[in-house]
Amino acid sequence: MTYQARFKNQISMEQYLAVYDATLALWPSARDTLEVETRFGLTHINGAGSPGSPPLILVHGAQTSSTVWYPNIEALSRHFRVYAPDVIDQAGKSLPTRKLLKRQDYADWLVDVLDALKIERALSVGHSHGGWQALNLAIMAPQRVDRMILLSPAGITRLKLETFLSMLPVFIMPTKRMFYRAFQWSTVKRLDARSPEPVFEQMMMSGTSFKPQELSFGVVTLFEDDELRQIDRPTLLLVGDREKIFDPNHMLARARRLMPQIEAEVIPDAAHLLPVDQADAVNTRLVKFLTT
């Protein structure tokens, strides 16, 4: 299958790639790209930072791409060689040959990416479903994890009922307007539907540009108590005080109760997209945790 075949038509692909590249242009100028083979297809990776610096993996959430890290890349790439893959069966520039259908698939895909990059033990940052992936890897392949940062991760608490009900129209009628409304309450930033930032335009277009069968909202399971207890890697959990997808207090309480090496904190004036909402505060905390 060609990359173009993932889209509804040529115009959809060109429009999506235009906003993808516009978001990537917000990254530092000293960036690069590479593609690695995995058992699930070709994974596209955006990178930045000196090749001699410690490697750091960034895993984005569902219905976004690696470009979403634009507010964080400059700060992180001063200290690390950053690799941000486009999750294989999500939006972005990766070309899947197989879907990620179960937990083992997600672990295997990340292991394949680490192997291709010659990273034995990963420093990782995961946002939303990317946080779920980081947790899943720590449970299924703990020998590949050094330390990790979880930003509003899935898997520790269930979605709020009102979140499910708010997102339901997106599944039933995936229009650009529906995606705009869904993302509007995921951030404290005021979004302009007529002229949004490129990253929000890209998020809105992801559900309307790709063929429906080409995008996955991701496998999400609630991790068992015993699974979270077995994670013995240093972990930082950050969640916004205005988080609407999960209950932030419940998330912090369960993580602190079960995970032996957890540091869990609230980021003020931030919602689900806290790396965008409060980039400076998040970046400062990420760098401190990863370098001390």
C-alpha atoms as one frame of an Amber mdcrd trajectory, in Angstrom:
protein
   0.000   0.000   0.000   1.185   3.515  -0.772   0.958   6.408   1.657  -1.584
   8.135  -0.605  -3.895   5.114  -0.276  -4.453   5.966   3.407  -6.385   9.100
   2.421  -9.857   9.629   1.019  -8.437  11.348  -2.055  -5.455  13.315  -3.339
  -6.813  16.652  -2.130  -7.339  15.294   1.402  -3.745  14.078   1.504  -2.336
  17.386   0.257  -4.382  19.389   2.753  -3.379  17.171   5.652   0.316  17.205
   4.738   0.205  20.993   4.433  -0.937  21.431   8.032   1.400  18.639   9.227
   4.350  20.480   7.677   3.098  23.825   9.034   3.141  22.374  12.553   6.559
  20.810  12.014   7.832  24.230  10.940   7.231  25.348  14.552   9.999  22.960
  15.645  13.600  24.221  15.967  15.277  24.644  12.596  17.893  22.010  13.484
  15.556  19.047  13.032  15.705  15.933  10.929  13.582  12.985   9.914  14.180
   9.272   9.544  12.135   6.179   8.820  12.596   2.785  10.421  11.145  -0.599
   9.563   9.059  -2.421  12.164   6.994  -5.577  11.977   3.938  -3.301  11.672
   5.242  -1.143   8.837   7.396   1.895   8.164   7.561   4.310  11.111   8.267
   7.972  10.400  10.253   9.771  13.119  10.913  13.475  13.610  14.104  14.165
  15.523  16.102  16.995  17.067  19.123  17.436  19.294  22.746  16.376  19.183
  23.356  12.729  18.202  25.770  12.517  21.135  23.127  13.425  23.730  21.124
  10.803  25.662  18.196   9.531  23.566  14.630  10.447  24.531  11.451   8.981
  23.003   8.270  11.072  22.777   4.988   9.220  22.163   1.990  11.340  21.171
  -1.688  10.745  21.871  -4.469   9.428  19.641  -5.644  11.436  16.630  -2.500
  13.574  16.646   1.034  13.154  15.303   4.575  13.650  16.529   4.471  17.293
  15.446   2.262  18.065  18.486   5.450  18.289  20.575   6.380  21.638  18.981
   6.154  23.617  22.284   8.505  21.147  24.015  11.152  20.212  21.450  13.479
  23.166  21.859  13.802  22.762  25.635  14.198  18.969  25.458  16.620  18.938
  22.529  19.115  21.083  24.481  19.702  18.068  26.729  18.639  15.045  24.674
  18.661  13.494  21.246  14.878  13.509  20.798  13.026  10.946  18.684   9.293
  11.541  18.132   7.654   8.779  16.070   4.318   9.038  14.316   2.455   6.145
  15.956   2.159   3.530  13.237  -1.635   3.357  12.724  -2.434   6.909  13.762
  -2.362  10.130  11.775   1.051  11.295  10.588   3.504  10.061   7.994   4.033
   6.450   9.072   2.880   3.704   6.699   1.347   0.728   8.519   1.132  -2.745
   7.062  -0.600  -4.130  10.154  -2.845  -2.643  12.831  -1.940  -2.469  16.508
  -4.813  -4.572  17.830  -3.750  -5.667  21.308  -1.434  -4.671  24.121   1.370
  -6.916  22.928   1.298  -5.215  19.522   1.909  -1.808  21.087   4.811  -3.140
  23.132   6.277  -4.937  20.106   6.012  -1.820  17.946   7.827   0.339  20.488
  10.488  -2.353  20.996  11.009  -2.457  17.214  11.441   1.328  17.163  13.943
   1.188  20.038  15.849  -1.633  18.343  16.027   0.315  15.071  17.361   3.344
  16.962  19.783   1.123  18.932  18.304   2.212  22.283  18.590  -0.480  24.946
  16.757   1.331  27.764  14.484   4.238  26.984  13.893   7.581  28.578  10.351
   8.305  27.434   7.587  10.893  27.591   4.042   9.842  26.705   0.966  12.020
  26.427  -2.599  10.678  26.730  -2.672   7.392  24.781   1.099   7.770  24.432
   1.248   7.662  28.230  -0.754   4.442  28.111   1.835   3.075  25.689   4.685
   4.040  28.007   2.976   2.290  30.931   2.204  -0.748  28.790   5.862  -1.028
  27.742   7.007  -0.746  31.372   4.712  -3.657  32.249   5.354  -5.887  29.225
   9.038  -5.145  28.554  10.404  -3.500  31.733  14.002  -4.199  30.702  13.594
  -1.613  27.904  12.547   1.219  30.229  14.865   3.545  32.133  12.534   6.252
  33.430   9.343   7.720  32.051   7.089  10.751  32.189   3.326  10.432  31.867
   1.288  13.463  30.791  -2.459  12.992  31.390  -2.078   9.288  30.565  -4.840
   6.838  29.770  -4.929   3.555  31.684  -4.742   4.756  35.290  -8.372   5.893
  35.553 -11.409   5.471  33.353 -12.708   8.200  31.079 -15.322  10.434  32.639
 -18.844   9.620  31.476 -19.310  13.162  30.211 -16.149  12.752  28.149 -17.529
   9.667  26.437 -20.836  11.402  25.745 -19.068  14.507  24.415 -16.877  12.428
  22.095 -19.702  10.206  20.824 -20.716  12.603  18.012 -17.127  12.509  16.723
 -17.412   8.750  16.207 -20.883   9.005  14.667 -20.271  12.032  12.437 -16.508
  12.702  12.083 -16.664  16.157  10.528 -14.073  18.861  10.928 -16.550  20.845
  13.033 -17.056  17.871  15.358 -13.310  17.474  15.831 -13.005  21.196  16.510
 -15.627  20.977  19.245 -13.939  17.935  20.780 -10.509  19.537  20.886 -11.903
  22.839  22.123 -12.500  21.435  25.586  -9.205  19.547  25.706  -7.202  22.766
  26.107  -7.490  26.008  28.051  -6.345  27.902  24.966  -9.067  29.744  23.087
  -9.249  28.135  19.680 -10.286  30.119  16.639 -12.219  27.827  14.300 -11.513
  30.149  11.374  -7.757  30.398  11.897  -6.494  27.916  14.520  -2.881  27.130
  15.267  -1.530  24.563  12.758  -1.473  21.783  15.334  -5.190  22.157  16.064
  -5.976  22.393  12.366  -4.029  19.165  11.909  -5.916  17.450  14.719  -9.251
  18.494  13.266  -8.300  17.323   9.781  -6.952  13.951  10.899 -10.440  12.458
  11.264 -11.722  13.841   7.985  -8.723  13.364   5.669  -7.794   9.728   6.284
 -10.017   6.827   5.306 -11.910   5.713   8.435 -10.309   2.260   8.425  -6.838
   3.824   8.387  -7.083   5.492  11.797  -7.233   3.819  15.168  -8.339   5.507
  18.373  -5.992   3.097  20.105  -6.409   0.112  22.363  -7.053   1.421  25.874
  -7.266  -0.812  28.921  -7.387   0.090  32.579  -4.243  -1.362  34.126  -4.754
  -3.738  37.035  -3.495  -2.856  40.522  -0.846  -5.582  40.393   0.402  -4.344
  37.015   0.930  -0.817  38.288   2.584  -2.116  41.472   5.212  -3.979  39.440
   6.446  -0.811  37.686   9.666  -0.067  39.542  11.087   2.580  37.211  11.270
   6.241  38.288   8.110   7.852  36.931   6.775  11.396  36.811   3.034  11.905
  36.383   1.721  15.344  35.449  -1.950  16.218  35.017  -3.690  19.546  34.524
  -5.980  20.945  37.178  -8.580  21.542  34.443  -8.327  18.044  32.978 -11.721
  17.027  31.535 -11.066  13.573  30.082 -10.013  11.960  33.374 -10.583  12.804
  37.027  -7.187  14.313  37.969  -7.592  13.715  41.712  -8.515  10.071  41.207
  -5.596   9.617  38.804  -3.061  11.069  41.235  -4.447   9.113  44.180  -4.367
   5.740  42.410  -0.890   6.308  40.974   0.532   7.361  44.336  -1.089   4.392
  46.062   0.145   1.744  43.624   3.319   2.881  41.873   6.355   2.667  44.159
   8.581   5.233  42.374   6.003   7.776  41.290   6.209  11.550  41.527   2.738
  12.927  40.816   1.890  16.596  40.443  -0.811  18.943  39.192  -0.006  21.605
  36.586  -2.107  24.735  37.227  -4.252  26.256  34.486  -3.853  23.270  32.163
  -6.315  20.835  30.607  -5.691  17.589  28.698  -3.226  19.204  26.280  -1.005
  20.385  29.118   2.234  20.237  27.044   0.636  22.949  24.883  -1.351  24.792
  27.561   1.557  25.247  29.970   4.620  24.433  27.906   7.119  26.394  30.027
   6.059  24.801  33.303   5.888  21.319  31.776   9.257  21.677  30.050  10.967
  22.823  33.248   9.584  19.844  35.159  10.446  17.352  32.383  14.048  18.491
  32.115  14.553  18.496  35.895  13.168  14.969  36.295  15.161  13.545  33.381
  18.484  15.164  34.252  18.678  14.689  38.048
